[in-house]
């Protein structure tokens, strides 16, 4: 089992939707060259995923499902004997952004298992997942319409007020609480 944890500077809804959009995976998931949705039902889709590794192409058929506060990806066909990934999305205790937890349980088939040492495979996959988390963090910030640096900061010592320009209007962080202000609706706390 490989586990990874990351903090994303975007809301749970933005981050979860980003991971659900399988057609966009090649833009930010490391090692993925292409995806194609084969079929889709309420809360589930079957996706063909093309991986590239050292010039070699591997095709995998994944079932992607919504599960509680997360997502689950299970291999139906492919290079691995077992490939089960679970994504969990939680609002952190300070209420800022999203904590993402990714767990991957994988097992090689008999032939590949004899040729590729488990330690090497886990190191390679772990590196890809680290890169995927980092690229996902950057993408989530862009999708949320927030730059990494606030537009305005007012503080003496610790920042008291931060204002971020977003696609929705403005996001104001005041004393650890986040408010969204847009021209169409009254301010609301996020």
C-alpha positions in Angstrom: 0.0 0.0 0.0 1.3 3.4 -1.0 -0.2 6.5 0.8 0.2 10.1 0.0 -1.2 13.2 1.6 -1.4 16.8 0.3 -2.9 20.1 1.1 -4.6 22.0 -1.8 -5.4 25.7 -1.7 -8.9 25.2 -3.1 -12.3 24.1 -1.7 -13.2 20.5 -1.3 -15.7 20.8 -4.2 -13.1 22.2 -6.6 -10.5 19.6 -5.8 -12.9 16.6 -5.8 -14.3 17.8 -9.2 -10.8 18.2 -10.5 -10.0 14.5 -9.7 -13.4 13.4 -11.1 -12.7 15.0 -14.5 -10.9 12.0 -16.0 -10.6 13.7 -19.4 -8.3 16.3 -17.8 -5.9 13.8 -16.1 -3.2 13.9 -18.8 -2.9 17.7 -18.0 -1.8 17.1 -14.4 -1.4 13.4 -13.6 2.2 12.2 -14.1 2.7 9.3 -16.5 -0.8 9.5 -18.1 -0.8 10.2 -21.8 -4.5 9.9 -22.6 -7.9 9.0 -21.2 -11.1 8.0 -22.9 -14.5 7.4 -21.2 -16.0 4.1 -22.3 -19.3 4.3 -20.4 -20.8 6.4 -17.7 -23.7 6.0 -15.2 -24.8 8.0 -12.1 -21.7 8.1 -9.8 -19.6 5.7 -11.9 -17.6 5.7 -15.2 -15.4 3.2 -17.0 -12.3 4.9 -18.3 -9.5 3.7 -20.6 -6.2 5.2 -19.3 -3.0 5.2 -21.4 0.2 5.3 -19.3 3.7 6.1 -20.7 6.8 4.8 -18.9 10.3 4.9 -20.5 8.8 5.0 -24.0 6.5 2.1 -23.4 2.7 2.4 -23.5 0.4 0.6 -21.0 -3.3 0.6 -21.3 -5.6 0.2 -18.2 -9.3 0.1 -17.9 -10.5 1.7 -14.6 -13.8 1.9 -12.9 -14.1 5.3 -11.3 -16.8 5.7 -8.6 -18.0 8.2 -6.1 -17.7 6.8 -2.6 -18.8 8.9 0.4 -16.4 11.8 0.8 -14.1 10.4 -1.8 -13.5 8.6 -5.0 -12.4 5.1 -5.8 -10.5 3.8 -8.9 -10.4 0.1 -9.5 -8.6 -1.6 -12.4 -10.8 -3.8 -14.5 -8.2 -4.7 -17.0 -4.5 -3.8 -17.4 -0.9 -4.4 -16.5 -1.4 -4.9 -12.8 -3.0 -7.9 -11.1 -4.5 -5.4 -8.6 -4.8 -1.6 -8.8 -7.2 0.0 -6.3 -6.8 3.8 -5.6 -8.9 5.7 -3.0 -9.0 9.5 -2.8 -10.4 11.2 0.2 -11.1 15.0 0.4 -11.5 16.7 3.8 -11.6 20.3 4.9 -8.6 20.8 7.3 -9.2 21.9 10.9 -8.3 25.5 10.1 -11.0 25.5 7.3 -8.6 26.6 4.6 -8.4 24.5 1.4 -8.6 20.8 1.2 -6.6 17.9 2.6 -6.3 15.1 0.0 -5.4 11.6 1.0 -4.5 9.1 -1.7 -4.1 5.4 -1.0 -3.0 3.0 -3.7 -3.0 -0.8 -3.3 -1.3 -2.5 -6.2 0.1 -5.9 -7.1 1.9 -7.0 -10.3 1.0 -10.1 -12.2 3.2 -13.2 -12.0 5.4 -12.4 -15.0 5.9 -8.7 -14.3 6.3 -9.5 -10.6 9.3 -11.7 -11.3 10.9 -9.0 -13.6 10.3 -5.9 -11.5 11.4 -5.8 -7.8 8.6 -4.5 -5.5 10.8 -1.9 -4.0 11.7 -0.4 -7.4 8.0 -0.4 -8.4 6.8 1.2 -5.2 9.6 3.9 -5.5 8.7 4.6 -9.1 4.9 4.7 -8.4 5.5 6.7 -5.2 7.5 9.3 -7.2 4.7 9.6 -9.8 2.2 10.1 -7.1 4.3 12.8 -5.4 4.5 14.6 -8.7 0.8 14.1 -9.3 0.0 15.7 -5.9 2.3 18.7 -6.6 0.8 19.2 -10.1 -2.7 18.8 -8.7 -2.0 21.4 -6.1 -1.0 23.9 -8.8 -4.0 23.0 -11.0 -6.5 23.3 -8.1 -5.2 26.9 -7.4 -5.8 27.8 -11.0 -9.3 26.2 -11.1 -10.2 28.0 -7.9 -9.1 31.2 -9.6 -6.9 32.1 -6.7 -3.3 33.2 -7.1 -0.8 31.8 -4.5 -0.3 35.3 -3.1 -3.2 37.4 -1.9 -4.0 40.7 -3.7 -4.0 42.6 -0.4 -2.7 41.8 3.1 -3.3 43.9 6.2 -1.3 42.8 9.3 0.7 43.6 12.3 2.7 40.5 13.1 0.4 37.7 11.8 -1.8 38.5 8.7 -5.2 39.8 9.9 -6.8 40.3 6.5 -6.1 38.7 3.2 -8.0 39.3 0.0 -7.7 36.9 -3.0 -9.2 37.7 -6.4 -11.1 34.6 -7.6 -13.3 33.6 -10.5 -16.3 34.2 -8.2 -15.2 37.7 -7.2 -13.2 38.1 -4.0 -12.3 35.7 -1.2 -11.6 37.5 2.0 -9.7 35.7 4.9 -10.3 37.6 8.1 -9.1 36.2 11.5 -9.0 32.6 10.1 -12.5 32.8 8.6 -13.1 32.8 4.8 -15.8 34.9 3.2 -16.7 35.1 -0.5 -17.9 38.4 -2.0 -19.3 38.6 -5.5 -21.4 41.2 -7.3 -24.4 38.9 -7.8 -24.9 37.7 -4.2 -24.5 39.0 -0.7 -21.3 38.0 1.1 -21.3 34.5 2.5 -19.0 32.6 4.8 -17.2 29.6 3.2 
